[in-house]
Amino acid sequence: HSYSVDFVAFNESDVPQYLSGNPNFRLIPVKKFLSVTNITFPFNYILMPFKLILQFLHLLFLLFHFTNGTSLILVQNPPSIPVLLVLALFKCFVRTFLIIDWHNTGTSILKLKFGNNVIVKLSDIYERTLSKFADAHLTVTKAMKKFLESEYGIKNPIIVAYDRPPNLFKALNENERNETLFNFLSKHNNELLSLFFNEDKYLLHERPLLIITSTSWTIDERFDILSKSLELLERRIDDLNSNPVVFLITGKGPLKSYFLNQVNALHLKRVHVLTAWLSFDEYPKVMASCDLGLSLHESSSGKDLPMKVLDMFGSGLPTCALNFEALNELVKHDVNGLVFHTAEEFVDQVCHFLDTPADLKRLAKGAKSISDWKTNWDENVFSFIQNVPKIANYQ
């Protein structure tokens, strides 16, 4: 839409080429300060305030130095600390409009780690208070919109803007899938190659079921369910004498080594676990080459949605997803995927697909019916954002 965009973010991954080559796009990298997650108590609590002060000053400097003339700020929440305070202060000095894009609440994520202690209670007050500085809000679910109105008392306009997969995520034809899968396995795990392809590089009819899940390896992912599922599935496959199953787990994060140690202790033979960090360009193609998606996301608030499922749907993959309050706004059971509550339920679903692969194709049709990102943005979000200055001035 020909607007100039300053993107303030950590510069940890390659910027997609369609953005890096756009003259209207500018990346303003945010500096990463000392991580306190691996520092033992009480030093982590001592260092945390200093880290937050440094982040606060750094973000404030970036905003005043690089974006002083911006007409509108769109910020994703969480993280809320210290971002919301920085933006509230910035708005006091600069005439700009602020929209918060609510993917979750920062307080609910802190609650996973700290329970109901004083830090979480202070965070709740902080988030409730500073969110009212925004001129408008986007939420990823109806449940989140209702929560902000009833619990946070937000009166300014709120629109539900369901996330959609970027246009990079799309289904591949059979030849593209086979070529992508062959190249991926050749690069990342040559031992599994013979389970999928013959010597002439043709995909075997009797091959493993390939399940993909992407993760940042954090505590809101139920890896305990996956560990138990692997163990149960190993026994079920052995009893049924069915094809093996390969789990491809992409991403990086703090709990990865802990989980892999658990997997190694299981001594699996019929179930294989492969981990990989994929480039931005490689990831969508590899995902579209799999058979089934898996979401282990357990929403800390119950009101957000797992982005990975959107990527899977965009790639034409049906998905098995761990259930929570707002999930039915995205995953429709037995339409575009299946919902489970326990490891036993998930294993039953996998065994069903091993026995009845035609159901994968049926659910894939439902997954492919989701609208793409550009269509969703143009039809639902862009006009709302354009009208925010008018709404704010009227108020």
N, C-alpha and C positions, 0 to 999 in steps of 0.2 A: 504493500500500500504506500510505498515511497516515503515512509517516515524514517527519520534518523534514530537509531537505537544504540544506546550505551548499555552494555551488558556487564554488570558488576558481579563477579563470581570468582571462585577458586579456579585456577587454571591448571587442572589436574589431568584433563583429557584433551585430545586433539579436537579443535573446533571443526565442525563439518565444513567441507569445502564450499558448499553453497552459501555458507555464512561468511567464512573467512575471506572469500573473494568478492563480497558485497560491499560497495563503497559506503552504504548507509549503515553498516554494522561496525561497532567498535567494542572490543573486549577490554574491560578495565579489570586487571587481575587483583584479587584480594590476597594479601599476604597470610600465610599460615603461621600461627604462633605455636609455642610449645604445647604438645598434647599431654594432658594430665591423666588420661585414662589408665595408663600403665604405671603411674606413680602411686606408691602405697600410702595408706592413711597414716598420719594426718597431713602429710605434705601435699597431697592432691587438693585438700580443702584450703590449705594455706596459699597455694599457688593460683588457684582458680580465680580469685578476685583480681589479681595482677594481670592474668591473661585477658579477662573480660574488659579491664580498663584499656589495655593495649588495643584490643579489637575495636572498642568503642571509638577511641581516638583515631585509629587507622581508617575506619569506615567513614567517620565524619570528615576527615581530610579528603578522602576520595570523592565524596559527594560535593563538597564545596569547591574542590580544585577542578574536577572534571565535568560535573553535571549541574553546575550552577544555573544554567539557562534552560534546564529541562522543563517541559510543560506538564509531564505526568510521570509518576513513578508507579510501577507495578512490581510488587514484592511478594515472593513466595514465603509462606509461613507454615511450619517452622523452617529454619531456626527463628525464634522470637527474641532471644537474648544474645547480644544487645541490640539487634537490628531494629526492633520497634521503637526503642528509646532514641536511637540515632535518627530515625525518620521523623519522629514526633518533634525533636529539637530542630531538625533541618527545616521542617514546615513552619516553625516559628519565625524563621529568618528569610525564607525563600518562598515566593508565591508559586506553589506547584500543587498538583492534585495527586492524592495517594489512593491506590487500590491495593488491598491485601488479597492475595490468592491463597485461600485456606486449603491446604492439603491435609492438615491435621492440626492439633493444638500442641504447642511446645510443652505445656504442662503435663499432658498425658504421657508424653515420651519420658519426661523426667520422673514421672511416677513409677514407670517400669523399673527404674534403677534405684530410686530413693524411697519408694513407698509414700506414706502420707506425712513425711517429716516437714520441718519448717521451710526448707528450701522449696518444696513443691507448693506449699501454701502461699509463699511470697511470689512464686512464679505465676500462680493463678491470679493474684491481685494485679501483678504487673501486666499480664496479657489482657485481662479484662479491661483495665484502665486505658492502656495505650492503643488498643485496637479501635477505640472510639475516635482516634485522631484521623482515621481513614475516611475518605469521602465516599467510598463504595467498596464492595466486597465481592469476590468470586468464591464459590465453594465447589468442591468436587462431587458432593452428594446432596440430596435433599435433606438427609439426616443432619449434615453439618450446618446447613442453612437454618433448620429448625432449632438446633442447639444454640447458634449464635444469637438468634432472636430471643429465645426463651431464657437462656442461662447467662449470656453476656449482655443482654439488654441492648443490642445494637439496633438502631433505628434507621441508619442510612441504607440506601438500596443494596440489596444482595441478589445476585443471580447465580443459579446453579449452572456451572460450566463443566460438564463432564469432560474429563481428559479423553483424548483420542490418540491413537497411534500415529506417530509421524509418518509421512509418506514413504520413508525408506523401508518401512515394514510392509511387505506385500507377499502374497503367495507366489511360489515359483512353479514352473512347469516341471515335468518329471526329469527331463534331461538336466535342467539347472540344479534341481535338488540332488541328483546323483553326483554330478560333478562337484558341487559344493561339499557334500558329505565326504567324498573320496579325498579331496584336497585337504579338508579339515583333519580327518583321521590320519592321513599320511604325515601331517605336520605335528599333531598333538599326541597321537597314540597309535603307532603302527601295529601294535599287537592286536588291537580290535578290528583292524582293517579286514582281516580274513573272515571275521564273523559276518561282515556286511557284503563283501565283494568277492567274486571269483578271480581267477588269475587274469581273465580278460577284462577286468574292471567293470563287470556287469553286476548290478545289485542282485543279491541272492533273494529268492522267493522266501525261503525259510531263514529269516534273519532276526536279530533282536529288535524288540520294541525300544525306540529311542525317546526318552523323556527328558525335557529340558526345564531347568529352573534357574532363574537369575536372582542374585542376592547381593546385598552389601554386608552379609555376615554379621548382623546385629541382633540384639536380643528380642526384636519384634518379629523374628523368623523362628518358627517352631522346628528346629533341627532335631529336637528330641523325638518328634513324631516321625521325621524322616529316618532317623537311626533305627527306630523300632520297626518301621515299614520295611527297611532293607532286610532286617533279620527275618521278619515274617514272610516276606516275599521269596527269600532264598529257599525256605522250607516248602512253600506252596509250589514254586516252580519245579522243585525236585520231585514232589509228590505227583504233580500233574504231568511231568516230563514235557513241559512246554518250552517255547523259545526263551532264551535269556532276555534280560532287561538291562539296558544301559541308561544310567542317569548322568546327564551332562549338567554340571553346575558351573555357571559363569559368574564372574565378579570377584571382588577382593574385599577383605575386611577383617576385623579383630578376632572373630570366632572360627575362622577357617581352619587353622591348625588343630584346634581343639576337636572339631568335628571329624577331621580326617584321621586323627588318632583313634577316635571311637570306631570309625569304619574299618581301619586296619585290624582292630581287635576282633572284628566279627569273622574274619577269614572267609570272605564271600567268594563263591566260585561261579554261580549262575547269574548273580547280579553284579554289575560292574558300575563303579563310580569314577567319573572322569571330571576333573576340574580344569578350567581354562579362563584366562583373561583375554577377551577378544577386542579387536580394534572396533572403532565406531562403524566402519564400513563392513567388517566381517560379521559382526554380531547379527544383523537382520537376516543375512543370507543363511547363516548356520541355523538360526532359529526356524526359518521356513523349511529347513531340511529335516526337521525332527517330526515325530509322530504325535506327540502329546506334550502339553505344557503342564507345569505344576506350580502352584502358589502355596507357600507355607506362611504367608504374611498373616500375622495376628495383629489386627489394628489395635493400637494402644488406646484409642478413643472409641473404636467401633464405628467411626463416622467417616473414615477415609477409604480409598480404594487402592488396590495394588497396581502400580504402573506396569509391572511386568505382564499382567494379564492383558492389558491393552496391547502391548507389543506382540503378545502371542496371538491375540485375535486378529491384529493387523496382518500377521504372517499366515493366517488361515489355520491356526492351531486350536483345536478344542482344548480345554483346560480343566484339570481337577484342582479345586481350590478349597483351602481350609475356611470353614464358615465363620462369619461374624455378622454383627448387626446390619451393616449397610451393603454387604456383598451382593444381595439380590438386586441391587440397582445396576449391577454389571453382569454377573454370572447368573444366567437363567438355567436352573437345574434341568438337565436332559434336553436343553435347546442348543446352547453353545458350549456346554461343559457339564461337569458334575461337581457337586458340593459334598464335602466330607467333614466329619467332626473328629474322627479318631484314626489311628494308624490302621486298625482293622478294616474300617470302611474304605480307606484309600487302597489297601491291598486288594480288597474285593473288586474294586473298580478296575485296577490294572489287570487282574486276572480275567475280568469280563472282556476287556479289550483284546487280550491275548487270544481268547476263545472266539470272540466275535469282532474281528477288525472292521467289519462293515459299519459298525456303530461309530467308529472314529470318523469315517467319511460323512456320515449323517450329521454329526455334531460340528464337523468342520464347516459345513454349509451355514450353520447358525453363527459360527465365529466370524466368517467372512462378511456377514451382513452388517457389521458395525461400520458407521460412517468414518471417513478419513479425517485427519486433523484439519486440513485446510477448509473443507466443507463445513465442519463443525465451528471453526473459528469465524468464518465469514458470516454464517447464518445466525449464530447465537451470541458470540462474544464481542466481535469488533464493533458492532453498532452500539452495544451497551457502553463500551469503553469510550467511544466517540462522544457519547452523550453525558459522560460523567462531569465535565466542566460546566455544562448547562445546569445539571441537577444540583451541583455543589453551589453554584452562584445563586440559584433560586432559593436554596435553603438558607 
